[in-house]
């Protein structure tokens, strides 16, 4: 890293004497600073500026000077900013902001090296988005159920204005049309629910693998994240278990039938694009499965029964959180990030021993995160 280049980019900004510190008022210019961590790494870690440390509701304070004016770069509870003594220093804050932005750009190779080094270790948090993904899944499942009931006529109420002079025949025609529409909408919601299910499980498999100690570094996370759904399943769950293996086989088949169909332009991964003419009618024809073969096959490609598929999803979710993974459910549903360093120091292993141990641990971590967010040092 060319440190001289970065110093040239931020000049004339420089570190100020610690004795010049003051509390100050937030400047308008400071609202345009880059993210707090880039500013901290630039000024403190790379360039060695003074950091006055924590104080009430303040994570760190860096006194800086530009063209004879002293300013405070601070990360407070309400965000990062440049703080000034009075309105007359606003112009200096604006210039300091420009210099810091230029320095951050010049220091990009340094930030990249920090990120690469961090990924090799365990001092990392993995975001837990399981709650939002699960809510999305449940939303589509509920909509599917609603439309299915409507298609069965259980919630449909006829509109007298839709009945023409033809009486009962016209009313039946309207009802038939409505039911057809509801059946189609139910199928759309079923496909959306299946898509959401595989998205949720891919995320949850990684989280549960970490909680079980099978993933411990950022590089591990990146490697597993790039694997197929079936590989993530095997990392998180033991398919030697007969019931788990049965779910694996059924879900893998469903994924091929539906999710791959949606992901390949609605022609399907197996090429469900054609029907050929015969004396008995149109016959489904599958395109060659790879570019290396010219073999065409009979078949429909996509053939799933929506009620059975949705039922399978619900059954698997219930199975997922049984036995040894019951404590993992508590942690995943807490929305707390998964902390890789807690794998290496054994804290997750201890918490995974029972539901009670995990509840206690989640309560402890929640308190720690709340205190940090509130900057109650």
C-alpha positions, 0 to 999 in steps of 0.5 A: 500500500502506497501510504504517501499517495493516501497522505497526498490525497487527504492533505492538508488534513492532519491529526490534531493534538489530543488536548484540542478536543471538544464536544461540538455541534454536528456539521452539515458537511459531515453527513456526506462522509463515507461509512464509519468503518472506512473513515476509522481504518483510513485515519487510525489504522492506516495513517495513525491519527489519534483516537481518543477512544470511547465516551458516553454515546460515542464509540470513537473520536478523532481530532483533526486539523485542516488549514488551522481549524480543529475539528472532531471526527466522531462516531456517535450513537446517531451516526458518524459526523464532523463536529465543529465549534460554531457555524464559522467552521462549516467550510472547514468541515466541508473541505475535511469531508472532501479530503477524507473521501479522497483518502478513502478512494486512494486507500482502496487497495488497503481496504481490500487487503484488510477484507481478505485477511479478515475473511481468513479468520473467525472475527466475523459476523454472518448476517441472519436474514432467516426471519425475513425469508421465512415470513416471505415463505409463509406469506406465499403459503397463506396466499396459496391456501386462500386461493385454493379455498376460493377455487373449491368454492368455499369462500366464493360469494356470487355477485348478483350483478354478474348474473345475466338474463340467462339465469343459472347457466350464466351464473354457473359460467361466472363461477367456473371462470372464477374457479379457473382463475383461482386455481391458476393463482393458487398454482402461481402462489405455490410456485412462489412458495417453493422458490421462497422455501429453497431460498430460506433453506439455503440460508438456514443451512449455512446458519445451522452448519455454523452453530454446529461448528462445521463452518468456522471462517469467512472463507468457509462461508464463502465456499459453502455459499457457492455450493448447490442446495443439495450440498448445503443440505448435507453440510447442515443435516445428517442424511444417514438419518432415514427420515432426513434422507427421505426428505432430501430425496423428495425435496431434491425432486421437487426442486428439479421439477419446479425451481429449475423450471422457473429458473430456465425461462419456464422451459425447464432445466430438462428442456420441457419446451416441445410437443410433437404431432401424432395421430393420438394428439400432442406428445410432450418432448424433452430437448437434449439435456446437455449440449453433448447429446442429441437424444430427445425424450418423452416427458412433461418435465414439470409435474408437481401437485401443489397441495402435496408440495406445500404439505412437504414443505411444512413437514420438512420445516417441522422435521428440521427443528427436531432433535439436536437442531432444536436449539438452533431454531431458537438462535436462528429465530432470534435474528442475531447474527451468527458470530464465527469467533463463537465457533472457535471458542466453543460458546456455540457448542455449549449453547447447542447442548439444550434449549435451556442453554440456548435460551440463556445464551440468546438472552445474554447476546441480545443484551450485549448487542443492545448495549453496543447499539446504544453505546452504553460503554 
